[in-house]
Structure formats: structure tokens, C-alpha cells
Amino acid sequence: MNVYQEIFEVIKARRADFENGTAQENSYTCYLFEKGVDKICKKVGEEAAETIIAAKNADLDELANEINDLLYHVMVLAAERGLEWSEVEKVLDKRNEKIGNLKKFHTVDKNT
């Protein structure tokens, strides 16, 4: 099991705790599940913006932290919607098989 799957399993356990009424006190993950999908989506958006800013600032430590924050909130969103992380990885695996197959992009001549 990789670290992402391990974290996802903890997130799913927190979701189960929340649904069973046994949410851990002071659990940020349970707080997000309590607030619902709108709050979770808002956090995904905030973390995506912070990741972009960190990348533009060229601070690799900050960028690594923001990417991790983004991935965590995406995992919470997946768990909220019942999407298994293994399904996300399957899509990535399929895309990985296509490496080297350059997509042809439609180009538009804006001068015409």
C-alpha cells in the first residue's frame, strides 16, 4: 500500500466515524465531512489557488506543502462522494500507458 492509499484509508475511517456519530473530537477531516461537499469543494479551490501561487513564487518547500494540502482535500472530496482512491489510480495507470503518444492540439491562428 502506498502513502496515498494509507492516507485515504484514514480519511475513509474518519468519514465512517462521522456517519456513525463517533467522530473524533478536534478532527479536521470530520469537520469537513460535517460541513459537506460545498465546504470541501471550497477548500479544494483554495488549495489549488495556493498551489499556483507557490509555484509562481518558485518556493519549492511551499509548493510541496501546498500540493500535499491540495491532494488531501481532493482525497476528502473523493471519500465524500464515495470514489475509491484505487479508481483514481486506475485512471492514472491507463493514462500512463499512453506516454509517448503526443496529442495533436488544434491550433488557431488568431491573426486571421
C-alpha positions as CSV (number, residue, x, y, z in Angstrom):
1,M,0.0,0.0,0.0
2,N,1.4,3.4,-0.9
3,V,1.3,6.5,1.3
4,Y,-1.7,8.0,-0.7
5,Q,-3.7,4.8,-0.2
6,E,-2.8,4.8,3.5
7,I,-3.9,8.4,4.0
8,F,-7.1,7.7,2.0
9,E,-7.9,4.8,4.4
10,V,-7.6,7.1,7.3
11,I,-9.9,9.6,5.6
12,K,-12.5,6.9,5.0
13,A,-12.3,5.8,8.6
14,R,-12.9,9.4,9.7
15,R,-15.9,9.5,7.3
16,A,-17.3,6.3,8.8
17,D,-16.8,7.7,12.3
18,F,-18.7,10.9,11.3
19,E,-21.5,8.8,9.8
20,N,-21.7,6.6,12.9
21,G,-21.8,9.6,15.2
22,T,-18.5,8.7,16.7
23,A,-16.4,11.5,15.1
24,Q,-13.1,12.2,16.8
25,E,-13.2,15.5,18.7
26,N,-11.0,18.1,17.0
27,S,-10.7,16.1,13.8
28,Y,-10.4,18.5,10.9
29,T,-11.4,15.7,8.5
30,C,-14.6,15.0,10.4
31,Y,-15.2,18.8,10.4
32,L,-15.1,18.8,6.7
33,F,-17.5,15.9,6.4
34,E,-19.8,17.7,8.8
35,K,-19.8,20.8,6.7
36,G,-20.4,18.9,3.5
37,V,-19.4,18.9,-0.2
38,D,-19.7,22.7,-0.7
39,K,-17.1,23.3,2.1
40,I,-14.9,20.5,0.8
41,C,-15.0,21.9,-2.8
42,K,-14.3,25.4,-1.5
43,K,-11.2,24.0,0.3
44,V,-10.1,22.2,-2.9
45,G,-10.3,25.5,-4.8
46,E,-8.5,27.4,-2.1
47,E,-5.7,24.9,-2.0
48,A,-5.4,24.8,-5.8
49,A,-5.0,28.6,-5.9
50,E,-2.4,28.4,-3.1
51,T,-0.5,25.8,-5.1
52,I,-0.5,28.1,-8.1
53,I,0.8,31.0,-6.1
54,A,3.5,28.8,-4.5
55,A,4.6,27.6,-8.0
56,K,4.8,31.2,-9.3
57,N,6.9,32.2,-6.2
58,A,9.3,29.4,-7.0
59,D,9.5,28.3,-3.4
60,L,9.8,24.5,-3.6
61,D,9.2,23.9,0.1
62,E,6.0,25.9,0.0
63,L,5.0,24.2,-3.3
64,A,5.5,20.8,-1.8
65,N,3.3,21.7,1.2
66,E,0.6,23.2,-1.0
67,I,0.5,20.2,-3.3
68,N,0.0,18.0,-0.2
69,D,-2.8,20.2,1.1
70,L,-4.4,20.0,-2.3
71,L,-4.1,16.3,-2.6
72,Y,-5.5,15.8,1.0
73,H,-8.6,17.9,0.2
74,V,-9.1,16.1,-3.1
75,M,-9.0,12.8,-1.2
76,V,-11.6,14.1,1.2
77,L,-13.7,15.1,-1.7
78,A,-13.3,11.6,-3.3
79,A,-14.3,10.0,0.0
80,E,-17.3,12.3,0.4
81,R,-18.5,11.2,-3.0
82,G,-17.8,7.5,-2.5
83,L,-15.0,7.4,-5.0
84,E,-12.2,4.9,-4.1
85,W,-8.7,6.2,-4.4
86,S,-7.9,2.9,-6.3
87,E,-10.3,4.2,-9.0
88,V,-8.3,7.4,-9.4
89,E,-5.1,5.4,-9.6
90,K,-6.7,3.1,-12.3
91,V,-7.3,6.2,-14.5
92,L,-3.7,7.3,-13.9
93,D,-2.4,3.8,-14.8
94,K,-4.4,4.0,-18.1
95,R,-3.0,7.4,-18.9
96,N,0.5,6.2,-18.1
97,E,0.1,3.5,-20.8
98,K,-0.3,6.4,-23.3
99,I,3.0,8.0,-22.5
100,G,4.8,8.9,-25.7
101,N,1.6,9.3,-27.7
102,L,1.7,13.0,-28.3
103,K,-1.7,14.5,-28.6
104,K,-2.2,16.7,-31.6
105,F,-3.6,20.1,-30.4
106,H,-5.9,22.1,-32.6
107,T,-4.1,25.4,-33.2
108,V,-5.9,28.6,-34.0
109,D,-4.4,31.4,-35.9
110,K,-5.6,34.4,-34.0
111,N,-4.3,36.7,-36.8
112,T,-7.0,35.6,-39.2
